[in-house]
Amino acid sequence: MSEMKEKLVFDRPESVIDRPTHYCPGCHHGIAHRLIGELLDEMDLAEKTLMVTSIGCSVFLYNYLNADAVEAPHGRAPAVATGVKRARPDKFVFTYQGDGDLASIGMAEIMHAANRGEKMCVVFVNNTVYGMTGGQMAPTTMIGQITTTTPAGRCQTHEGAPIRMTEIIASLGGTAFAARAALNTVPNIKKAKKYLKKAFEFQLNGTGFGFVELLSGCPTNWKMTPLKANERIKDEMIPYFPLGIYKDVSEEGGVC
């Protein structure tokens, strides 16, 4: 009888710390962390990286990626990252932010950093809700979505429409790359990694500001199973937040 051999085809990236996760079941932050970790390894960036996190579930990135980090006050990650990159232009700098952090209290910081064309990247995790603080309405909360501060569902007349951040960032003169991906299916996850790599390359080449939005699930605050949360991304979020590249100065293209 021939000896059976196993072949390892999937392993933890070296840049991802081997520790139990504290995130809720079905949360997509872990997938985003893995994609970034894979790229830090593949692009040999771990030793030169300085990541900037802000307040919210995104703040725990430094517990899971083996790279230097700075924690910024709520919403101020792009401003802190601007200072870091200008002081240490040799560093690879990116921010990792949620939708409540980036599109609410941090709206001014993200807009001006992008418009100035700061040589850094922003990873924007959009799960349409304030995840850490109890499930309140966020700037990206969908019309009709029930949250702790919109118990009858978000009403456009009262709270306005969900903000499409990638489209706004793409319209600014300093933006070199802006794209939106989703983390609900394997094909979408693969495309998300391609977008992140392109944004990272733009920084390494000194081209300009890179922005990647990742549509993500929050089963706990959505009060759904992880499978239902993935379906919600497909059925509700993607139609309103279409996936694709919205700006790529290397190709002079629009949405693709």
Secondary structure, DSSP 8 states (H G I E B T S, - for coil): -------------TTB--S---S-TT-SHHHHHHHHHHHHHHTT-GGGEEEEE-SSGGGGGGGTB-SEEEE-STT-HHHHHHHHHHH-TTSEEEEEEEHHIIIIITHHHHHHHHHHT-S-EEEEEE-SS-TTTTS---TT--BT---SS-TT-B-HHHH-----HHHHHHTSTTEEEEEEEESSSHHHHHHHHHHHHHHHHHHHTT--EEEEEEE---HHHHT--HHHHHHHIIIIIHHHS--EEEEETTTTB---
